[in-house]
Amino acid sequence: MNCFSFLFGRRKSPRKGIPDADDELSSIHNVKLYTYKELRTATEDFIPVNKIGEGGFGCVYKGRLKDGKIAAIKVLSAESKQGVKEFLTEINVISEIKHDNLVELYGCCVEEDHRILVYNYLENNSLAQTLIGGSQSNIYFNWRTRCKVCIGIARGLAFLHEEVRPHIVHRDIKASNILLDKDLTPKISDFGLAKLIPSNVTHVSTRVAGTIGYLAPEYAIRGQLTRKADIYSFGVLLVEIVSGRCNTNTRLPVEEQYLLERTWELYERRELVGLIDTALNGDFDVEEACKFLKIGLLCTQDAPKLRPSMSTVVKMLTGKKDLDDNKITKPGLISDFMDLKVRGDQKKPDTTITSSNASSGSDNLDNSALLSGNTSAGTFNFTTLYDRSI
Ligand SMILES: Nc1ncnc2c1ncn2[C@@H]1O[C@H](COP(=O)(O)OP(=O)(O)OP(=O)(O)O)[C@@H](O)[C@H]1O
């Protein structure tokens, strides 16, 4: 796989910051190329009624392709400079791998200034729009469905982490990146931030990107990226699925606002059952639900090496391996650190954050990482200064 050998900026297209289509096409392999005309026809000229969503990348439309397949057609917006790099990463990472719990890329369109991704259409939106904070959704997630969703996501991640070579770290596991098909099978999507981890290195140092609330502290603060960062994010998501709530909710009483802190507190008081979603109306296996919450805690422990691998998580979730309750240590939280720095108003719950000035792949770093964005805890914009040697 040739994911990160893209060339940018040799010949620019008239659109500022967008590389020439020929340059881009030379870095895209084994992917079906759609013409803009075909995608225009498929979406009836991208009419608003066919628009099914909008993300950081641009708008997503539903459309019928020439071969009759229904597709989700993601159009990179003209303003999205960051998106061009993510566009190529997404194509090169996802096009070469297939798994039941990963979204399927049908192909893409690179024509003049148009950059479009074409996916398998998934009928039931994302976990963020349905189970977690999706008040408009009419899907009921009973306990069995939640188990299936958790295990499916875990299997998809185990595949990326342990079966694909080189291993892939997704870097943005969160509720809005888990899409659901008609049977509520979960599909991990959005590989625009994914990184390959060569087998001979322990971690890569990288610009920090991801979503506040799901970011492992060692990665958020020091830029150290390993598979354990995804495992941390998965742990947060697992607790969200069992509790049916978002990781941060400032409308709740202060002591309940941060889900991981709350989970740890209830775990210590042996009252984890109090966290399980009341929408289940008591119709769940208490022991199993508490076990899932404990696995969430195992995955979010402060020390990355204590977090289990995803294949171990799959075994624990499916009852093929016992978990040692006595071994769970306190979750790593960046909220304490953020409390010192957070200022401003309350906006949207999920925000992608990016740090600048962090060297990539360097052995000796003097990093000054500027993090900025919005959380439900407030808009933040702060600088962390640190020195480290690996
Ligand atoms: N394959 C798909 N099938 C059906 N709907 C999809 C598909 N892909 C995306 N969508 C819809 O489009 C919305 C936007 O998706 P997109 O991946 O662009 O952004 P996001 O993940 O929600 O946000 P961000 O870009 O900030 O991470 C999704 O929430 C979902 O409703």
The ligand as an ORCA input file, in Angstrom:
! r2SCAN-3c Opt
* xyz 0 1
  N     -21.783      5.853      3.498
  C     -22.769      6.624      3.981
  N     -24.043      6.203      3.944
  C     -25.044      6.968      4.440
  N     -24.870      8.171      5.001
  C     -23.608      8.656      5.060
  C     -22.491      7.916      4.552
  N     -21.379      8.647      4.770
  C     -21.768      9.777      5.381
  N     -23.110      9.794      5.556
  C     -23.927     10.846      6.181
  O     -23.293     12.093      6.024
  C     -22.985     12.656      7.309
  C     -21.679     13.428      7.206
  O     -20.616     12.512      7.072
  P     -19.111     12.956      7.100
  O     -18.288     11.725      7.177
  O     -18.837     13.895      5.970
  O     -18.982     13.853      8.402
  P     -18.986     13.487      9.960
  O     -18.174     12.242     10.186
  O     -20.409     13.487     10.448
  O     -18.251     14.753     10.571
  P     -16.688     15.132     10.484
  O     -16.359     15.326      9.056
  O     -16.639     16.384     11.282
  O     -15.953     13.978     11.104
  C     -22.953     11.463      8.255
  O     -23.216     11.849      9.566
  C     -24.053     10.575      7.680
  O     -25.313     11.032      8.098
*
